[in-house]
């Protein structure tokens, strides 16, 4: 009964199991339940936070992208200028839940929890990078729409491409956020002769810049900022991210695609 319950509902607590067994006429302690689960190679672990809840169509799109690009050469990814926006929190909320799982099952959908956006002191950023280094980082000072997005690209995209020596034939990557896919934005990119990488929706696992955002947030958190002005120093930390980290993220992109295929389009460790 213990194993059946935990397999179906990994977030079940030991107290839940004690009560269920008591209702069934069996009295056991939490310690006995814990020992029983450990003998079955299960341990209590915090749930891994992943992106927004995915629909089947998203999973299929992730798989399609991964399969189509699995055999692309590293040179293809070196030509990509990766971009994204992120929220930099002054004080994050660390909500931890635990699940019973086996060692290699951290990213089974039943053992993860979707992240949700929340309020608090924060600033919004747009940034980009390539295999060579980080590009420009831009502070977004109000809610961004398509009309605001285009000037941000105008101010930062080409200067980044030149600084990173992208050369001819470079490709721009951004996700399918409505402001990115707006007709006026597409027309602007076409007018500027910028080639855009076709991208599946809801796919942060496929974008290596997510790893750089995490690195940036860890670096900024170490500064122990006390107000929003302190977050402005994130530009210094962004520029300090070593080029080797950027190079490794791109060099190992095939492993990222393989992981998406292995997990059938669901969240991965990336």
VODOZA-307363 format. One record per residue (C-alpha): residue in one letter; x, y, z. Coordinates in steps of 0.001 Angstrom, whole numbers, plus 500000, padded with zeros to 6 digits. Example, Ala and Ser with C-alpha at 12.3 -4.5 7.8 and 13.67 -1.06 7.14 Angstrom:
# residues 2
a512300495500507800s513670498940507140
END
This chain:
# residues 270
x500000500000500000x502871502367500823x504593501779497486x501372502034495480x500492505361497115x503968506839496614x504213505697492988x500907507371492163x501423510446494345x505134511130494980x504323514210497105x502647512021499748x504144512685503199x505005510087505824x502230511530507995x499752510977505147x500841507342504950x500556506867508719x496966508154508587x496058506054505528x497398502883507116x495673503676510403x492376504065508532x493032500638506966x493587499092510415x497407499055510544x499386501190512997x502973502038511993x505376504881512796x506826507451510423x510268505915511017x509095502510509795x507574504098506686x510791505999505983x512883502813506362x510492500914504088x510756503517501326x514549503684501592x514767499899501228x512939500371497915x515659502887496847x513352505860497385x514406508957499294x512753512237500180x513982514965497814x512967518543497133x510949518941493947x512814520422491007x511331523652489749x510755523705485997x509139526133483606x505446526659483031x503080523697482704x503476522105479287x500743520905476976x501200517882474708x501628520228471751x504602521859473509x506213518471474184x505764517451470546x507265520758469372x510288520306471664x510853516790470347x510474517937466754x513056520702467210x515493518391469019x515227515657466393x515527518078463480x518673519703464892x520306516766466674x522907516259463955x523639519929463308x527334520693463600x528770522798466402x529596525440463791x525859525970463268x525346526859466933x528431529083467008x526627531333464518x523625531791466834x523133534925468931x520980533694471826x518667536119473653x515988536269476337x514430538396479064x514548537625482773x513321539011486072x516001539790488640x514498539474492144x515821541413495113x514377538824497513x513252535543495981x510662533209497482x512096529755498058x509108527428498210x510297523863498700x508199520733498429x509433517199498785x508759514010496869x509717510360497242x511752509369494193x514576507182492960x518035508545492230x517683509301488512x514065510434488512x514495514104489481x512921515378486271x510064512925485951x507027515237485506x505478513830488702x508561514907490677x508795518517489471x506851521656490277x506146524467487785x507487527887488749x505126530825488958x505888534506488569x505419536544491711x505717540107492918x508369541785495025x511280544068494308x512695543242490897x514020544580487633x513538543167484140x516494542549481836x517098541704478198x520393540055477323x522184538026474672x525293535900474239x527166533778471738x529794531055471938x532428533771472332x531089535769475277x528148537610476796x526641540396474700x524888543525475875x522550543586478878x519644546036478827x517467547191481745x513768547194480796x512217550058482736x508534549396482150x506219546678480848x507585545708477465x505436545381474356x506337545033470683x506769548786470249x509298548827473105x511029545618472063x512123546878468650x514137549853470000x515808547493472489x516903545299469581x517951548384467636x520165549578470482x521654546229471467x521450543587468740x523879544880466125x526369546286468677x526428542854470331x526856541073466990x529791543357466129x531415543057469562x531088539277469454x532440539198465871x529531537114464637x530525537659460998x528235537042458062x525374534570458235x524731534815461961x521296533803463249x519199535501465920x517338533417468508x514421534641470581x511378532792471910x507746532975470821x506616535661473224x503875537754471527x506072540857471447x508722538842469595x506302537387467069x504255540552466473x503850541390462780x505651544718463205x508599542995464927x508850540398462158x508787543159459551x511521545056461414x513754541970461547x513122541270457869x513915544866456928x517205544614458840x517990541317457030x518233539411460309x517774535657460016x515705534262462914x515971530722464275x512610528962464224x511777528259467863x509224526033469687x506966527613472328x507532527191476076x511019525774475699x513464527331478199x515290523980478426x516413524487474838x517841527965475408x521352527926476934x521013531556478075x518887530204480947x522113528819482438x523698532261482207x520691533865483897x521140531457486797x524850532247486970x524084535972486950x521484535660489723x523867533657491914x526575536277491420x524228539169492179x522794537392495244x526314537133496705x526426540935496755x523524540857499243x521795543879497744x519380545740500004x517446547804497457x516644547941493748x519534550293493083x521878547517494175x520463545303491424x521753547783488871x525211546305489513x524148543166487649x525774544584484476x529184544259486126x528491540639487045x527155539873483551x530411541104482022x532412538962484470x530840535681483330x533803533815481806x533863533290478026x534657529628478697x531202529152480203x529556530591477089x531717528404474850x530892525245476822x527137525906476707x527256526073472919x529757523218472492x527503520922474540x524261521902472824x523879518447471294x523739516964474826x520886519348475593x518960518144472535x519639514518473433x518288515113476937x515068516600475505x514629513519473307x515341511146476208x512741512945478358x510203512889475493x509891516670475415x509409517125479169x511679519206481409x515363518280481637x518226519092483994x519052521991481690
END
